Amino acid sequence: MKQHIKYLPKGVCSRQMEFDVEDGFVKNLKVIGGCNGNLQGIARLVEGRKVEDIISCLDGLKCGMKQTSCPAQLAEALKSIK
């Protein structure tokens, strides 16, 4: 089963995350706004990885003085679909 997710991150520079989850694996992550190079790198690193593995890797990360980060917001987006 394939799900297409649109998520509005909170407390970070990125404005929207879109990705597919197919059979428990993340595909096609696109992030609007934020630090373009870093987010392209994250998109490549999560491509084809299991949802649970990504959550455990990214959950709780902070960006500077913020209480969250774009990677942590991706983890939140993934938690919201479980």
C-alpha positions in Angstrom: 0.0 0.0 0.0 1.3 3.5 -0.9 0.5 6.6 1.0 1.4 10.2 -0.1 2.0 12.4 2.9 2.0 16.2 3.1 3.3 17.5 6.4 3.6 21.1 7.7 6.6 21.2 10.0 6.5 23.3 13.2 9.2 25.5 14.7 11.7 25.2 11.8 12.6 27.0 8.6 11.2 24.4 6.2 7.5 25.0 5.3 6.3 21.7 3.9 7.5 18.1 3.6 6.1 15.7 1.0 6.9 12.0 0.7 5.5 8.6 0.0 5.5 5.6 2.3 5.2 2.3 0.5 5.2 -1.0 2.4 6.9 0.7 5.4 9.6 2.4 3.4 10.1 6.2 2.7 10.4 7.3 -0.9 10.5 10.7 -2.8 11.0 13.1 0.1 10.8 16.7 -1.0 11.1 19.6 1.4 10.1 23.2 0.7 12.1 25.9 2.4 14.9 25.4 4.9 18.6 24.7 4.3 18.4 23.3 0.7 21.7 21.4 0.7 21.2 19.8 4.1 17.6 18.8 3.2 18.7 17.3 -0.1 21.2 15.2 1.8 18.6 14.1 4.3 16.2 13.2 1.4 18.9 11.0 -0.2 19.8 9.4 3.2 16.2 8.4 4.0 15.3 7.2 0.5 14.3 3.5 0.7 14.8 3.2 4.5 12.2 1.8 6.9 10.0 4.3 8.7 10.9 3.0 12.1 14.7 3.3 11.4 14.3 6.9 10.3 12.3 7.8 13.4 14.8 6.3 15.7 17.7 8.1 13.9 16.1 11.6 13.7 13.7 11.9 16.6 14.7 14.6 19.1 17.4 16.4 17.1 17.6 20.1 17.7 18.8 22.9 15.4 20.8 25.6 17.3 18.6 27.1 20.0 15.4 25.7 18.5 13.6 22.9 20.4 13.4 20.9 17.1 14.9 20.6 13.7 13.9 19.7 10.2 15.1 16.0 10.7 13.1 15.8 13.9 10.1 17.2 12.1 10.4 14.5 9.5 10.4 12.0 12.4 7.2 13.6 13.7 5.6 13.4 10.3 6.5 9.7 10.2 5.1 9.1 13.7 1.8 10.7 12.7 1.1 8.1 10.0 1.8 5.1 12.3 
